[in-house]
Amino acid sequence: MPKFIVERNIPGADKLSAEELSDISAMSNAVVDGLGVPYVWHHTYAAGDKLYCVHEAESAEDIYRHAEKGGFPADLVSEIKSTFGPETASKTG
């Protein structure tokens, strides 16, 4: 299944309390359980006024459906085409 980055514009996202994060997580988990399609929420980063989420789904449409049912914004959904990091520099093809 493809992985996607989901960008959510949420003012004060980096200041959400532990309780608020717990509530958001519970809602997301409930929506995932009810979607009826293969779907995995991997993790989310809070930075400034944005949340950046990594989800795995069969299509971007499934990501948008998750957002709609959960009441979350999904301002940008982009399929992840590659992953790399510092260790990539030492690998030869």
C-alpha positions as CSV (number, residue, x, y, z in Angstrom):
1,M,0.0,0.0,0.0
2,P,1.2,3.5,-0.7
3,K,2.2,5.8,2.1
4,F,1.1,9.4,2.2
5,I,2.1,12.6,4.0
6,V,-1.0,14.5,5.2
7,E,-0.5,18.2,6.0
8,R,-3.1,19.6,8.3
9,N,-3.3,23.4,9.1
10,I,-4.2,23.7,12.8
11,P,-3.3,27.0,14.5
12,G,-1.3,26.2,17.7
13,A,-0.8,22.5,16.7
14,D,2.5,22.5,18.5
15,K,0.8,23.6,21.7
16,L,-1.9,20.9,21.8
17,S,-2.1,19.3,25.3
18,A,-1.6,15.7,26.1
19,E,-5.3,15.4,26.6
20,E,-6.1,17.0,23.2
21,L,-3.6,14.7,21.5
22,S,-5.2,11.7,23.2
23,D,-8.7,12.8,22.0
24,I,-7.5,13.4,18.4
25,S,-5.8,10.0,18.5
26,A,-8.9,8.2,19.8
27,M,-11.0,9.8,17.1
28,S,-8.5,8.9,14.3
29,N,-8.3,5.3,15.6
30,A,-12.1,5.0,15.6
31,V,-12.4,6.4,12.1
32,V,-9.7,4.0,10.8
33,D,-11.6,1.1,12.4
34,G,-14.8,2.1,10.7
35,L,-13.4,2.8,7.2
36,G,-13.8,-0.7,6.0
37,V,-10.6,-0.5,3.8
38,P,-7.0,-1.3,4.6
39,Y,-5.6,1.8,6.4
40,V,-2.7,2.4,8.8
41,W,-1.9,5.6,10.6
42,H,1.8,5.5,11.4
43,H,2.6,8.7,13.3
44,T,2.1,12.5,13.3
45,Y,4.5,15.4,13.8
46,A,3.3,18.7,15.4
47,A,5.3,21.7,14.2
48,G,4.2,25.2,14.5
49,D,0.6,25.5,13.1
50,K,0.7,22.2,11.3
51,L,0.4,18.5,11.8
52,Y,2.3,16.3,9.4
53,C,0.8,12.8,9.4
54,V,2.1,9.6,7.8
55,H,-0.7,7.3,6.7
56,E,-0.8,4.2,4.5
57,A,-3.9,3.6,2.3
58,E,-4.8,2.4,-1.1
59,S,-5.6,5.9,-2.3
60,A,-5.6,9.6,-1.5
61,E,-9.4,9.4,-1.6
62,D,-9.2,7.1,1.5
63,I,-7.1,9.7,3.3
64,Y,-9.6,12.4,2.5
65,R,-12.5,10.2,3.6
66,H,-10.7,9.6,6.9
67,A,-10.2,13.3,7.4
68,E,-13.9,14.1,6.6
69,K,-15.3,11.4,8.9
70,G,-12.9,12.5,11.7
71,G,-13.5,16.2,11.3
72,F,-9.8,16.8,10.6
73,P,-8.5,19.1,7.9
74,A,-6.5,17.5,5.2
75,D,-5.0,20.5,3.4
76,L,-2.5,18.6,1.3
77,V,-2.2,14.8,0.7
78,S,0.9,13.7,-1.1
79,E,2.1,10.2,-1.9
80,I,5.5,9.4,-0.6
81,K,7.7,8.2,-3.5
82,S,10.9,7.7,-1.6
83,T,12.5,7.9,1.8
84,F,16.1,8.8,2.5
85,G,18.4,10.0,5.2
86,P,22.0,10.5,6.1
87,E,22.8,6.9,5.5
88,T,21.6,7.1,1.9
89,A,24.8,9.0,1.0
90,S,27.0,5.9,1.7
91,K,24.9,3.6,-0.5
92,T,26.0,2.8,-4.0
93,G,23.7,1.7,-6.7
